[in-house]
Amino acid sequence: MHVELESGTPAYVVRTSGAHRGLVVIPDIWGLRPLFTDLCDTLAARTGWSVATFEPFPGRRLPGSDDPDGAARRFEVLRDIDDAALLGDAGAAADATEATPVGLIGFCMGGMYALTTSATGRFDRIVSFYGMIEVPEAWRGPGHREPLDALSERGSVDVAAIIGTLDAWTPTEHVDRLAATGVAVFRYEGADHGFVHDPSRPSHRRDDAADAWDRALSFIAGA
């Protein structure tokens, strides 16, 4: 169901009766849309968990993926995002699942925030799908924290990353630094950015995506 978080941020929650775990999904740069509400439905049905997602750009009228300048305009807005507000919404979405414990996954931009969220202690297990390991120069603003700094304070939170070896957003040297923190890194040879969550993307790889989902959900489950 569609709900509003305490902050007023639009969110979507699937509450599963008797769920023994919750899961929060942070969307990619294109925000909350049917791709992610459908994903929540699918994940809840597959796992039996309660699953929630939310809009990372609340209160802003931004172009969609059909706008040729849409990504550039959204990148500009990223400079103004305050980590505290976005991570607060992630925590509120976790509360909305009414389940415990709660894991978290994020994609692309959302994967970057998934890494940063590790320092909050609200989530016991986190998986970043091709999240930026260092904040891109064009996105940097006073409200951002570097993911690697947050990971250094994550305590007992278990974190994994799904990475494509051809992904320019996650250079090999960044991935090596991520692995050095103790994050479980799963590298997919020949895969580019966004190869898992959106089948309409040219970079989508069906077999690798299926394998990545199995790994991610097993990790969240603690299996």
Helices and strands as residue ranges (DSSP letters): E 2-4, E 10-14, E 22-26, H 34-47, E 50-54, H 70-78, H 83-96, E 102-107, H 109-117, G 118-120, E 125-129, G 137-139, H 147-151, E 158-164, H 172-180, E 184-188, H 206-221
